[in-house]
Amino acid sequence: MKPGIVLLFILSILQLHGQEIAVLKYQGGGDWYANPTALPNLISFCNSNINTKMAPKPATVDAGSEEIFDYPFIHMTGHGNVFFSREDALNLRTYLLAGGFLHIDDNYGMRPYLEKELKKVFPDKNLTPVGKDHPIFHQSFDFPNGLPKIHEHDGLPPEALGIFHENKLVLLFTFESDLGDGWENQEVHNDPEDVRLKALRMGANIVQFAFEN
């Protein structure tokens, strides 16, 4: 089967599965399982505020598995090392080119490993800034200044970086923001309610953009 036909076939599968989220399990020793209450809280917020109908708990999928094609939105996080095998990288590339969406939230410490591994997925592409005028910041909730700051680490401003294919954002990397910490149960980080709400609203925008584009 020709590559273009394969992509169309996979795209049709992604469309059939509709609205669901999965956590990406990767190799390398990084804690891909970080922030265990984050996605269930985000899912609940989205189901209540932007009319999604997602299952209450996200699935877990391996980077190299066919199961990633069951989910139009995949979330990845952690603090440390990330490693993609050649098979993982090819699988992720096929998924993203076929219409899947990957959100990577740096929980602190991922970036140097991630940038190296993403070169395996897209050797010809680089992470580039996602401007504050991009539609992902202007879905159900408006963020005129772009990515919000949720937690402080190194005194750096939050960055939204992305990989684009044919002018479409297929991968979003949120850095120095810690959205996932803001999605967690309040008692985990003791964030004020307005900070948690800001994180959840930005998360809902990401979900909405992924599902509708």
N, C-alpha and C positions, 0 to 999 in steps of 0.2 A: 504494500500500500504506500502511495506517495506521501511525503511528509505533510503537504498541505491538506490532504484528505484526512490524515491522522489527526491533525489539529482541529479540523472541523468536527470530526467525530467526538473528540474529547470535549470540545466546546459545547456540543449538544448534551453531553452527559452532565457537565457543570450546570447548565441551564435547567435540566430536569430536576436536579437535587435542590434547587431553590435556596432557601435561607438557612444555613447552618454554619457553625464555627468549629474549628478544631485547633488544638495546640500542637505545634510542631516539635517532635522529639528528634534531637540531633546528636551526633557523636562528638567526642572531644573532651568530655568531662564537665562541661558547663552545666549549670543547673537549669535545664530547659523547663523544669517543673516548678520554678519559682512563682511566687504570688498565687497560691492555689485558690484563694477566694476571689481573685480579680475578675476572671472571665464570667463566672456565674453571676456576679453582681452586675457586670456590664450587660450581660444577656437580659437579666431581669429589668434593668433600666431601659434597654432598647424595646423590649416587648411592651413596656408600659408607656413609653414616650414617643416612639417612632413607628409603632404598629407592626413590628416584626413578630414572627411566631416561631421563635427558635426554641429548641429543646433546652431545659433549664441548665443542663451541664454540658460543657463542650466535650467533644471526643478528643482522643490523642492519636496522632498519625506519625509514622516514621517518614523522614525526608525522602527515602528511596522507595516508599510503598505506593502501590496503585490506589490505596485508600485516599490519598490526598485529592484525587479527582472527584471524590464524593462531596467535597466542601468548597464552595466558592470563596470562602474567607479562611485564611490560616494565620494564626497568631504565634509569634516566636518571642521568647524573652530569655533572660538569664544574666549572670554576672561575669562569666569567664570564657573559657576556650570553646570555640566552635570548630567543627570539622565536617566537611562534606566530602564523601567519596566521589569518584567520577560518576558513579551510578546515581548518587543522590543529586549531584549538580545537574545532570541531564534530566532527571525526573522533575526537579524544580523548574528548570528552564521550560520544559514542555508544558508544565502546569500553568506557568505565568503567561506564556505566549498564547495559550489556548483560552485565556480569559479568567484564570484564577487570580487571587489577590493575596499578597503576603504583607502583613504588618509586623515589623520587628521593633520591639520596645526595649531599648538598652536599660537594663536594671542596674547598670554601672559595671563597666569593665569589659563589655563585649566588643567594642568598636574595632580595636586593632585586629582581632581574630576574624571578625565578620567581614571587614573590607577585603581581607585576603581571600576568604572563602567565596565571596560573591563574584570574584574574578573567575572562578571556576564555572559559575552559573552563566554569567554574561561576560566573556572575555573582552567583548567589544564595547562594553558600557561601563560608565562610572556612576557612583552616587552623585546626584546633583541637587542643589537646593530646590525645595518646593516653595514657591513664593506665597506670600500671605494672601494674594489674590486668587490662588488656586481654589477650585470649587470644593475641595475637601474641607476647607475652613468655613464654607458658607452653605452648609446643608440645612438641617432643621435648626441648628444652632450657629450663631454667627461669631466668628473669631477674627475680627478685623486686623488684629496684630499677629495672626498666625498661631503657631503652636504655643500653648500655655506652659508656664513653669509650674510644676507640681512639687518636686522635691529638690533641695539644694545639695550639690556635691562639691563641685570645684569652682563655683562662682562664675560659671560660663552660661551664656544665654542658651535657651533651648533651640535645637535645630531640627527641622523637618527636611530629610533628605530622601530622594527617591530615584528609582530606575523607571525610565519611560520606554515604552515600545510603541512606535508609530504615534507619538505624541500623547499616548495614554499612560497614566500612572499605574504601574502594575505591582510596584513594591514601595512601601513607605517605611523608612527607618526613622524612628523618633529618638533623639539623643539629648541628654541633659534635661529631660522633662520628667521622666518616671511616671508616665500615665498609669501604668499597671499598679504602682503603689497607691495611687489615688483611687483606683477601682476597688482595692481590697476593703475588707471589713474595717469599720472605723477604729476599732480597738487595736488593730494591728500597728498602725502608725500614728494614731491619735490626731489625724488631720482634721482641721476645722471643716464644718459641713460645706462651706462655700468652696473650699479647695477640692473636696471630693466631687462636688457637683460639677465644677469646671472640668475635672478629669473625665467624668462620666459623659458629659455633653460632647467633649472632643472625641471620646471613644465612639459615641453614637454616630457622630459625623463620619468617622472612618468606616464604620459598619455600613452606614447608609450609602456612602459613595461606592464601596465595594460591591454591594448588592445591586445597585442601580446603574452601574456603568460597565 
